[in-house]
């Protein structure tokens, strides 16, 4: 709990705590995932999809089409393995949404 003389918390820190507490969204994980995304799925595929959030251990990926969704899901085990080094922030499953 912050003391009155410490001043306000930085906005980014406050938003991160809010997202994790109320929506179970891990903002730290999604930042690390986005940084490495094209290296994990390949440049060609990365232009057709985008990781959007990690919620309750599930990585949500916005995809351009059903074909891209199938490709991402076929690579789920490899994608999860690529992020194991994130520890407790690592996704345990991948889901797609066509948008």
C-alpha positions as CSV (number, residue, x, y, z in Angstrom):
1,X,0.0,0.0,0.0
2,X,1.4,3.4,-1.0
3,X,2.0,6.0,1.7
4,X,0.8,9.5,1.2
5,X,4.3,11.0,1.1
6,X,5.4,8.7,-1.7
7,X,3.4,10.4,-4.3
8,X,1.3,8.8,-7.0
9,X,2.4,5.7,-8.8
10,X,3.4,5.9,-12.5
11,X,0.4,5.5,-14.8
12,X,1.8,2.5,-16.5
13,X,2.3,0.7,-13.2
14,X,-1.2,1.5,-12.1
15,X,-2.7,0.3,-15.4
16,X,-0.7,-2.9,-15.3
17,X,-1.9,-3.7,-11.7
18,X,-5.5,-2.9,-12.7
19,X,-5.4,-5.1,-15.7
20,X,-4.0,-8.0,-13.8
21,X,-6.3,-7.7,-10.8
22,X,-9.6,-7.2,-12.6
23,X,-9.2,-8.7,-16.0
24,X,-6.5,-11.3,-15.4
25,X,-4.6,-9.8,-18.4
26,X,-0.8,-10.0,-18.2
27,X,0.6,-6.8,-19.8
28,X,4.2,-7.7,-19.0
29,X,3.9,-11.0,-20.9
30,X,2.2,-9.5,-24.0
31,X,5.0,-6.9,-24.3
32,X,7.7,-9.7,-24.3
33,X,5.7,-11.8,-26.7
34,X,5.2,-9.0,-29.2
35,X,8.9,-8.2,-29.2
36,X,9.8,-11.7,-30.3
37,X,6.7,-12.6,-32.3
38,X,8.1,-12.4,-35.8
39,X,11.1,-14.5,-34.8
40,X,8.8,-17.2,-33.3
41,X,6.3,-17.5,-36.1
42,X,8.3,-16.2,-39.0
43,X,8.2,-12.8,-40.8
44,X,5.7,-13.9,-43.4
45,X,3.2,-15.2,-40.9
46,X,3.7,-12.4,-38.5
47,X,2.4,-9.9,-41.1
48,X,-0.9,-11.7,-41.1
49,X,-1.4,-12.1,-37.3
50,X,-0.8,-10.3,-34.1
51,X,-0.7,-11.4,-30.4
52,X,-3.2,-9.2,-28.5
53,X,-3.3,-10.4,-24.9
54,X,-2.5,-13.1,-22.4
55,X,-5.4,-13.9,-20.1
56,X,-5.4,-16.7,-17.6
57,X,-2.4,-18.2,-19.4
58,X,-4.0,-18.1,-22.8
59,X,-2.4,-16.2,-25.6
60,X,-5.0,-14.6,-27.9
61,X,-3.8,-14.0,-31.5
62,X,-5.7,-11.8,-33.9
63,X,-5.5,-13.4,-37.4
64,X,-6.4,-12.3,-40.9
65,X,-8.2,-15.5,-42.0
66,X,-9.2,-19.0,-41.0
67,X,-6.2,-20.3,-42.9
68,X,-3.8,-18.2,-40.7
69,X,-5.7,-19.3,-37.6
70,X,-5.2,-23.0,-38.6
71,X,-1.5,-22.4,-39.1
72,X,-1.1,-20.7,-35.7
73,X,-3.0,-23.5,-34.0
74,X,-0.9,-26.1,-35.7
75,X,2.2,-24.4,-34.3
76,X,0.7,-24.0,-30.8
77,X,3.2,-26.4,-29.1
78,X,6.2,-24.7,-30.7
79,X,4.9,-21.2,-29.9
80,X,4.3,-22.1,-26.3
81,X,7.8,-23.6,-26.1
82,X,9.4,-20.5,-27.5
83,X,8.0,-18.5,-24.6
84,X,8.8,-20.9,-21.7
85,X,11.6,-18.6,-20.5
86,X,8.9,-16.1,-19.4
87,X,8.3,-18.4,-16.4
88,X,4.9,-17.7,-14.7
89,X,4.1,-15.2,-17.5
90,X,4.5,-17.8,-20.3
91,X,1.3,-18.7,-22.1
92,X,0.1,-22.2,-21.7
93,X,-2.3,-22.2,-24.6
94,X,-3.0,-20.3,-27.8
95,X,-6.4,-19.2,-29.1
96,X,-7.1,-17.3,-32.3
97,X,-9.8,-14.8,-33.4
98,X,-10.4,-13.8,-37.0
99,X,-10.6,-10.0,-37.3
